[in-house]
Amino acid sequence: MVGLNKVMIIGNLGADPEMRYTADGTALTNFRVASSRTYSGPDGERKEETEWFSVVTWRKLAEQCSQYLQKGKKVYIEGRLQTRSWDTPEGERKYRTEVIADRVLFLDRAGEMPLPEHRDAIPAGGDVEPEDIPFE
């Protein structure tokens, strides 16, 4: 059976990214992104709803996200959902669903940050030439 696990999110970072390295030296960066939507309730009143996503990036993309992103920055995230579980010292089973990002676009004005080398972490804006945009 063929499946599809694809997530696309646009939102703002809720805090600065946190980067660390695994035991084998692989870079890993975590950050949270808030994505809001507005809608009209049954009474016609405008309402806003915010969803928070935990995002994980790896290797070069992790290093670039740690270097260029900060709290409040707007990003486009593309990746897949993954749920992991662990047991607490008290024996309680905990679960966390995360977005494992394979592409991060920096949506704030391109002039505010340099162009990263990695093609999956590029600022959006008028400074990117059409031939530089990767289509797969």
C-alpha positions as CSV (number, residue, x, y, z in Angstrom):
1,M,0.0,0.0,0.0
2,V,1.3,3.5,-0.9
3,G,0.9,6.2,1.7
4,L,1.4,10.0,1.8
5,N,2.7,11.9,4.8
6,K,3.2,15.5,3.8
7,V,2.9,18.7,5.9
8,M,3.1,22.3,4.7
9,I,2.9,25.1,7.3
10,I,3.3,28.9,7.3
11,G,3.7,30.5,10.6
12,N,5.9,32.4,13.1
13,L,8.6,31.1,15.4
14,G,7.5,31.2,19.1
15,A,11.0,31.2,20.4
16,D,14.6,31.1,19.2
17,P,15.6,27.7,17.7
18,E,17.6,25.3,19.9
19,M,20.4,23.4,18.3
20,R,22.3,20.5,19.7
21,Y,24.4,17.6,18.3
22,T,23.7,13.9,18.6
23,A,26.4,11.5,19.9
24,D,27.7,10.9,16.4
25,G,28.0,14.7,15.8
26,T,24.8,15.2,13.6
27,A,23.3,18.7,14.0
28,L,19.7,18.8,15.2
29,T,17.6,21.9,15.7
30,N,14.1,22.2,17.3
31,F,11.8,25.1,17.2
32,R,8.0,25.8,17.5
33,V,5.9,27.5,14.9
34,A,2.5,29.1,15.5
35,S,0.1,29.1,12.6
36,S,-3.2,31.1,13.0
37,R,-6.4,31.2,11.1
38,T,-9.4,33.5,11.4
39,Y,-13.0,32.4,10.8
40,S,-16.5,33.5,11.5
41,G,-18.4,31.7,14.2
42,P,-22.1,30.8,14.0
43,D,-23.0,34.2,15.4
44,G,-20.9,36.0,12.7
45,E,-18.2,37.1,15.1
46,R,-14.6,36.9,13.8
47,K,-12.5,34.4,15.7
48,E,-8.9,33.5,15.6
49,E,-7.4,30.0,16.3
50,T,-3.7,29.3,16.7
51,E,-2.1,25.9,16.3
52,W,1.4,25.2,17.5
53,F,3.8,22.8,15.7
54,S,7.0,21.3,17.0
55,V,9.6,21.3,14.1
56,V,12.8,19.3,13.9
57,T,15.5,19.9,11.3
58,W,18.7,17.8,10.8
59,R,22.2,18.3,9.5
60,K,23.0,21.4,7.3
61,L,19.4,22.5,7.4
62,A,19.5,22.4,11.2
63,E,22.6,24.5,11.3
64,Q,21.1,27.1,8.9
65,C,17.8,27.3,10.8
66,S,19.8,27.8,14.1
67,Q,21.9,30.5,12.5
68,Y,19.3,32.5,10.6
69,L,16.0,32.0,12.4
70,Q,14.8,33.7,15.6
71,K,11.6,34.3,17.6
72,G,8.9,36.0,15.6
73,K,10.4,35.2,12.1
74,K,7.9,34.0,9.5
75,V,8.7,30.6,7.9
76,Y,7.3,28.1,5.4
77,I,7.9,24.5,6.6
78,E,7.6,21.4,4.4
79,G,8.1,17.9,5.8
80,R,6.4,14.9,7.3
81,L,4.7,14.1,10.6
82,Q,6.3,11.7,13.1
83,T,5.1,10.6,16.5
84,R,7.6,9.4,19.0
85,S,7.0,8.0,22.5
86,W,9.0,7.5,25.7
87,D,8.4,6.4,29.3
88,T,9.0,8.8,32.1
89,P,10.9,7.8,35.2
90,E,7.4,7.4,36.9
91,G,6.4,4.9,34.3
92,E,4.0,7.1,32.4
93,R,4.0,6.8,28.6
94,K,4.4,10.2,26.8
95,Y,3.8,11.0,23.1
96,R,4.9,13.9,20.9
97,T,4.0,14.5,17.3
98,E,6.6,16.6,15.4
99,V,7.1,17.9,11.9
100,I,10.4,16.5,10.5
101,A,11.2,19.3,8.1
102,D,13.0,18.7,4.8
103,R,12.5,22.3,3.6
104,V,12.4,25.6,5.3
105,L,11.8,28.9,3.5
106,F,12.6,32.1,5.4
107,L,9.6,34.4,4.5
108,D,10.7,37.6,6.1
109,R,12.3,40.2,3.8
110,A,15.3,38.6,2.0
111,G,17.5,41.7,2.7
112,E,17.4,40.9,6.5
113,M,19.5,37.7,6.3
114,P,22.1,36.3,4.0
115,L,21.3,33.6,1.5
116,P,22.1,30.2,3.1
117,E,24.1,27.7,1.0
118,H,21.6,24.8,1.4
119,R,18.9,24.9,-1.2
120,D,16.2,23.8,1.3
121,A,16.7,26.8,3.5
122,I,16.3,29.9,1.3
123,P,14.9,33.3,2.0
124,A,11.9,34.2,0.0
125,G,11.7,37.5,-1.8
126,G,12.9,39.3,-4.9
127,D,16.6,38.5,-4.5
128,V,16.2,34.9,-5.7
129,E,16.7,34.3,-9.4
130,P,14.2,32.0,-11.2
131,E,17.0,29.6,-12.2
132,D,18.0,29.3,-8.6
133,I,14.6,27.9,-7.5
134,P,14.8,24.1,-7.3
135,F,12.0,22.2,-8.9
136,E,11.9,18.5,-8.4
